[in-house]
Amino acid sequence: MDRSAKAPAAQPSFAELFTPKLATVLREGYGPRELKRDAAAGLTVAIVALPLSMAIAIASGLPPQQGLYAAIIGGFLVSALGGSRFQIGGPAGAFIVLVSATFARHGPDGLLLATMLSGVMLAAAGFLRIGTYVRLIPYPVTVGFTAGIALIIFASQIKDLFGLEVAGPAEGFAAEIAAAAGAADTLNPYAAGVGVFVVAVILLVQRWRPSWPAILIAVVLAGAGAALFDLPVETVGSRFGALPSGLPAPRLPEISLAKIAAVLPDAFAFALLGAIESLLSAVVADGMTGRRHRSNCELVAQGVANIASPLFGGMVVTGTIARTATNVRAGAHGPVAGMLHSLFVLGLMLVAAPLAASLPLAALSGVLVVVALRMIERHAIVALMRTSKGDAVALLATLLLTVFRDLTQGIVAGVAIGALSFIHRMSRSAGLEALIVPDAADGAPVSRTDYDPAAAGAAGVAVYRVRGALFFGSAASLAIALDGLIAGRRELVIDFSEASLVDSTGANAIAAFARQAKSKGVKVVIAGASADTRRALVAAGVAAGDINPLASAAADPVAPARTAPV
């Protein structure tokens, strides 16, 4: 029996994977004390979410209420059904570019349909347990596309921040910058003053009083000042009319096969970004609290939220890092805080709808400028640029393609470059280690249990150990190194006890080498192979009798080794 074989790990049950954290928290015991903590945290987050949701919707080219509907409906469902204790769902700045482009191409019903289809994709991804793989996206890629989106958001806000009169819509980073530069002579100094004031107040409050609601304070002061001095600036009401004082009745958008085919690429982009953003936000919450989220359950909740939100006219929903972090810092106990946050946003909308209509658009643009600045992880970018060329190239490719081409292209290119860089590093880490076998005449004989002990110290026998991963990236160089070991040998022992991985390419390289050695009268014996390695080698054509003939070599004493990289 192969002693190196390990018992297979028990697979988690469906309930363990998909039970919402709300059920877990309620089973632990939930009383007035926990409710008080969640209510305080929910109100804190709602105060942040109200102006931010409107700002994100407006920046996406939508009426502000669509952002509020998303925060209310989508946010409630993300918390109620999700796999994270502290996740806050709602509209996110990262989606501004995608939502704006989808709305321009397919209109309001096309946007709602794309959002619903993305929800179906997210829920399917969760049930297919793809959440584990989404988390494998390289860190340089997430930093790169986040910074790229931040630059696009900043460029899109220049017009409203400075009150510029731009003729026609501009799509893309370069077009936004060019349009703003061309309209520089139409700058409204009052709007610019309001926008800069909001940016300054938010940054100062966040620095000196981080526990205060900086966004709400800045927006309220800007709105009050504009109304008090009757400043000639465009407001939410002047562009979009009065805000509704409640939720609309649910309705389905126009659905047809042709419409589904048209919006499918946009829906995929929504789902991809939504999965990345929501799981990244859940990981941030885990890091702040020491908890662990259920990634596939979280994807299912995001899917349900994105199916429900457009039924009420809401935009796309995802986990939001800043609001989730605010929720944790406010002392939330569990998902009830996120559910209450949605109800508080609804209550604030009912009460403050007339006041919200008087907010200057420059003030909301100032909020998004701060959001964009916070999205650019400057320290991470500097560190990645210094870490390795592969990380730097993946980061820059993702960032530049996101800014000047398309978010999906940026992510795909970044992941591909990151994967190639990883393969290159893994291939260089693989190596052969020559094990020095003491001569039997110099002292005690060497004890080997996986090949003939009498032959261990005999002339013509060599023992080599494979270290690292033997896979398609390192198989060719390993085969070349092994070819040089045949001359003058009658038996060659290859120890796999420290091989971390052997794929089909590596196994076939070993099988080809064994056949070549046999043709030259050299016997090849495989030692220390794990059950997975043994299966791969046998499938490639290595004789089963030549693999671990007696037992594993992993526990055998060997003399000091000299390592030769492949």
N, C-alpha and C positions, 0 to 999 in steps of 0.2 A: 504493500500500500504506500502511496506517495505521501510521506509525512509532511511535505511542504504545502499540501492542499489545505485550504481554509474553508470552514463552514460558511456557506453563503449568508450574507446579512439579511435579516428579515425585512421584507418590503413594508413600508408604511401603509396602513389601511386607508381606504377612501375617507373615512371619518377623520383620521389624523391629518390628511392632506387638505381637506376642504371644509372643516368646521370653522365658521367665522370666529374671530377673536372675541366678538361680542358674547357668544355662547360660553366661551372659556371664562371670560371675566365674570359673567353672571353665575356660573357654577362655583367660582371661588368665593362668592358672597358679595353682595352689593347692597349698600345701605345709604342712609342720609349723608354720612361723612364722605363717601365716594361720590355721591351725586353733587354735593357742594363743590368738590374739587373740579369735577367735570363741567359744572355750570360756569364756574369762574373762568376756566380755560376756554370753554366754548364761546363765551361772550368776548373774551380777549381776541380770539381768532376772528370772530365775526366782524369786529370793529376794523380789523386789518383787511378782511376779505371784501367788505362792501365796496369801498372805492377802487380796490385793485381789480375786482371782477368787472366793474364797469369800464375801467381803463383798458383792460385786455380786450374786451369786446369791441370797444371803439377803435382800438389800434388794428383790430382784425377787419375793420370795415363793416361791423355789425352794430345794430342798436344796443345801447348799454344794458337793456333788460335781458338780453340773451346771455350775457355773462352772469347776471344775477340768478336767472333760472337754472343755469348750470351749477352754480354754487349751492342752490337750495336742493334741487332734485338729485343731481349727481353726487354732491357732497354727502348728502344723507345716506345714499345707498352704498357709497364707498366705505363709509364708517360702519354701517350696519352689517354688511356682508363680507367685509374685507379680512385679509389675513394678517393685518398689522393692528396693534393696539392703538396707535397714535396717528395713523395716516389721516391727513385732511385732503379731501378731493375737491376739485373745482377747476375753473379755467386757468390755464398756465401760459405764461409769456412765451414759452418755447413753441407754442402752437400758432402764434400770431401769423407767421409767414405762411404756414400751410393752410390755415383757415382763410386767410385773405386771398390766396391764389385759388383755392377751391371755390370760394364764393364768387370770385370774378369769372371763373370758367363755367360754373354750373348753376349759379343763382341760389336763392335761399333754399328751395326744396332740394336741390342737388347737394348742398352742404349738409342739410339734415339727414339725407339718405346716406351720404358718405359716413357721417358720424355713427348712424345706426349699424351700418355694415362693419365699421371698425369695432363696434361693441361685440358683434357676433364673432369676429375674428379673435378678439381678446378672450372672450369666454371659451371659445374652442381651444385656443392656445393653453389656457389654464387647465381644461379637462384633459388635454393631451400631454400635460405636464412639461410644457416647454419653458415654463418660468425659470427652471434651473439653468437652461441654456442662455436665456436672455442676460442673466447675470454674468456670463462669461465674456461679454463685450469688453475689449481692452480699455483700461483707464485712459490712455491718451485719446481714444476715440470719443469718450464721453466728455472729456475736457475740451476737445477740439470742436465738436458740434455745438456744445453749450456756448463757447466763446463766439462761434460763428453766428449763432442765433442772436446772441446779445448785440453784436455789431449791426445786424439787420434791424433789430428792434430800435436801436439808437438812431439809425438812419431814418427809419420810418416816422420817428417822433419829432424830427427837426422842424417839419412844417408847422405842426400845431404848437410846438414849444415856443416858437418865435412868431406865431401868427402870420406866416407867409401865405400869400395868395398864389398857389401853384395851379396852373391850368392843366386839368386832366390828371388821372391817376398815373402813378409811376410804379413800375414793378421791378423789384430787384434792388440790391444795395447800390450799385453804380448809378442806376436810374434815379433813385431817391436822392443821392448826393448831388447829381447833376441838376435835378429839378429844383432842389433847395438853393443851389448856387445861382441858378438862373433867375430865381425870384427874390434874391437878397434885397433888392431895392423896395420890396413891399413889406419889409419887416415892421411888425406892430410892437412898438417899445413897451406898451402896457402888457401885452401878452407875454413878451420876453421877460419882463420884470416879474410877473406872476410865476412863470415857469421856473426861473432861476431861484426865486424865493422858496418855492416848494422844495426844490432839490437841496438848497442850503439848510432849510429847517429839518428835513428828514435826516440828512447826514449828521447835523449837530445833535439832534435829539437821540439818534441811535448811538452816538458816541458818548454823550454825557449822561443820558437818562435811558439806558437800553430797555428798561422795563416799561417805559411809556409807549403808547400807540403813536409812533412817529408819523405814520402815513395819515392817520385820521387828523392829528393835530395840524399838520401842514395843509391838508386839503380844506379843513374847516376854516382856518385862518385866511387862506387864499380866497375862498368863496365869500367869507364875510367882508374881507377888504374890498373885493371887486364890487360887491353889492353896495357897501357903504359909500364908496367913492364913485359909484356908477361908471366903472371903467369900461371903455369901448372894446370889450373882448368877446369872442364867441364862447357860448356856454353849451352845456349838454342839451338844454331845452331849445335853444335857438337853432341847433342843427337837427335834433331828433324829436323835438316836441316833448310833451309831458310824459313822464314815466308812468307805467301802469301801477295801480295800487293793489295788485294781487296776481296770482298765477292764472295763466290762460287755461282753457279746457284742452285736454290732450287731443292730438290729431296726428294721423299718419301723413307723411309727405307723399308726393306723387311717386309711385313705384311702377316701373316697367323694366323689362329685360334690357332694353336699350339704355335706359337711365342707369341701371345697375352696372352694365358694362362700362359706361362712360366714367362713372365715379369710382370704380374699383381700385385704380392706382392710388387715388387720393385716400380712400379708406384704408388701404394697406399702409400708406405713410402714417396716417393717424394711429393705426394700431401699433406699428413699430415704435414710433416715438412715445406713445402712451405706455407701452410695456416697459421701455427703458426708463422713462421718467418716474413712473410709479414705483418700480422696484428699486431704483436708485434712492428715491425718497424714503422708502421703507428701510433700506440699509442704513441711511443716515439716522433714522429714528432708533434703529437697533443699536447703533454706535453710541447714541446719547443716553440710552436707557439700560443697555445690557440685555434686552429682550431679543427674541428671534421671531421673525415674521414667517408666514406661510406663503411662499411666492406664488404658487399655483392658485391658491384660494384668492390671493390678491388680484390676480389677472381675471379670474371669474367675476369678482366684484366690479372691477373696472369695466368689464364687458357689459354687465347688467346696467351699470350707471350710464354708459354711453348708448345703450339702447333706449333707456328711459328718458334721459335728458332731452334729446331732440323731439320726443313726443310732446313736450311742453314748450318747444321752441328754444331750448337751451343749446349751447355750443358744446364742443368736445370737452371731456373731463379727464383729468389725470391726477395722480398724487402730486402735491405741490410741496417742494422741499422747504421753502421759507415758512409757509403757514404750518406745516407739520412740525418744524423746529420750534415755532412760536407756541404751538400747542404743548409740546414737551416742556418747554421752559416755563409755561404758565401753570404747570403742576397737574396736568391731566392724569386721570387714573386709567382710562380706557376708552373704547370706541364711543361711549355715550357722549363724550366731549365733542367729537366730530359731528354726531347727529344733532346735538344742541346748537352747534355753530350754524348749521343750516337753518334751523328754526329761528335763531336770532337774526340771521340775514333776512329771512322772510319778514320777521317783525319789524326790523329797521326799514325795510323797503316799504311796508305798509304805512309806517309812521312818517318817514322822511322823504317820500317820493317827491313832493313839491320842492323841498329844499335841495335835493340832489340835482334837480333839473337846472338849478341856478349855478352849478359848479362850472368854473371856467375850464375849457378843454385844455388850456395850457397847464393848468394845475394837474390834471390827470396825465398829461404827457410828462410832466416833471416826475410823477410817481414812476412811470415806466422807464424813464432815463436812469433813475436810481436802481430799479430792478435790473436793467441791462448792465450797469456797472457792477452790481453784486454777482451777476452770473459769470463774469469773466474771472476765472481763478488764476490770478496773476502769479502767485507763488507756485502753484502747480505747473503752470506753463514754463516758468523759468527752470524748475526742477527737472521736468521732462526733457527740456531742450539740452540739459546738461547730462542726463542719465545715459542715453545711448542714441546712436544715429537712427536706429529703427524706431524708437519711441518718438523722436523728433520728426521724422518723416511722416509717420502715421498721424501725429498731431497736426502738422501743417497741411497735409493733404486733406484731412477731414475738415479743418477750418476753412481752407480756401475753396474747396468744392461746395461746402455749405453756403458760403457767402456768395460765390459767383455762379454756381450752377444749381444744385438741388440738394436738399438735406439727405434724401435716401442715397444719392450717389456718394455723398461725403461719408456716410456711415459705412456703406459697402466697401468703398476704397480704403477707408481707415482700418476696417476689420481685416481686409485682405493683406494690407501691408503689415499690420500687427502680427497676423498669423505667419507670414513669411519670415518676419524678423524672429519670431519665437522658434520656428523650425530651424532657422540658421543657428541660433544659440544652442538649441538642443543637440543639433548634429555635432557642434564643436565640443559639447560636454561629454560625448560618448568616447570610450577609450578601451584599450586592452591593457591588462596588467599581467606582467610576467611573474608568476609565483615561483620563487626560488625553492626548489625541493632539495633538502639536505641529503648528502651522500650517505648511504647506509653504512659505509665503512668508517665514517667519522663519529658515530655514536649510535643512539637508539634509532631503529628504523622508523620511517614515516608511516603513520597509520592513516590509511585512506579507506573509506567504506563504500565509495561509489564507483570504484574501479579496482583492478587487481592490485592489492597491497604489495605483492612481491615485485611488481613492475614499477612501483612509485619512484624508487631511487635508481632504477636501471638506466643504462645509457640509451639514448634515443627516445626517451619519453619527456615531453614538455607539458607544463600545465599553465594555461592562461585563463584569466578571469575577465569577463565582459562587464564593464561598468557603464551605468547610464542607460539611455534609451537606444535600443536597436530598432530603428524604424526607417521609413523610406528616405529620410533625410541623412541618415548616417550609414545605411546598409552598404552603399558602394564603397566608401572609404574603409569600412571595416573589412570587407571582402578583400580589398587590395592588401591591407595589413596582414590578413590571415594567409594569403597566398605566399608571402615571404617567409612563413614559418614552417613550410613543408619540408624544405631541403634538409637532409640529414636526420630526419625523424622517422621513427617507426610507429609511434603512437602519440597522438595529440589530444590532451584533455582540455575541453573548454568549459569553464565553470560559469554558470549563469546565475549564481546565488545572489549577485548584486546587480543584475540587470533589471532596471525599473519597468521596462516595457519592451515587448517583442511583437512587432506587427507582422502582417503577412509578407511584406517586402523583406524585412529582416530575416524571417524564418526561411524564405526561399533562398536568400543569399547564403545562409548556413548550410542548407540542403545542397546547393550547388557546390559549395566548397567541400563538403563531405564526399560528394561524388568524385570531384577532381582529386582529392587526397587518396581516395580508395583506388583510383586508376593508377596512382603512383606508388601503391603499396603502403600507404600510411593509414592507420586506423584512427578515426575520430570518435571520441567518447564525450558525450554531453553530461555534465554534472550540475547538481544544484538547481535544476529547472523546476519552476513552479508549475502548478497544474495548468495555468493558462499558457505558459511558455511551451510546456510539453505538447499540448493540443495543437498549437500553432506549428511546431516543428514537425509533428507527425503528419499533419495535413499537408505540409510542404514536401514531404517525402523522406524525412529522416527516419531511419529504422527505429522502431519503438525500443528494441533491445539495446540500442546504443545510448538511450537517454536515461540517466539515473539508474545504471544497471543494478545497484544495490540499495543506495540511500542517498540523501542529500549531503553535499560537501559543505553546506553552510556552517556547520558546527565544528568542522575539522580544523585543528591548529595548522597554521601555515607560517612560514618565516616571513620576515619583512619583504615588502613588495616594491618593485620599481614600476612606475606607471608610464606608459607610452601612449599619448593621445593619438586617436585614429586620424 
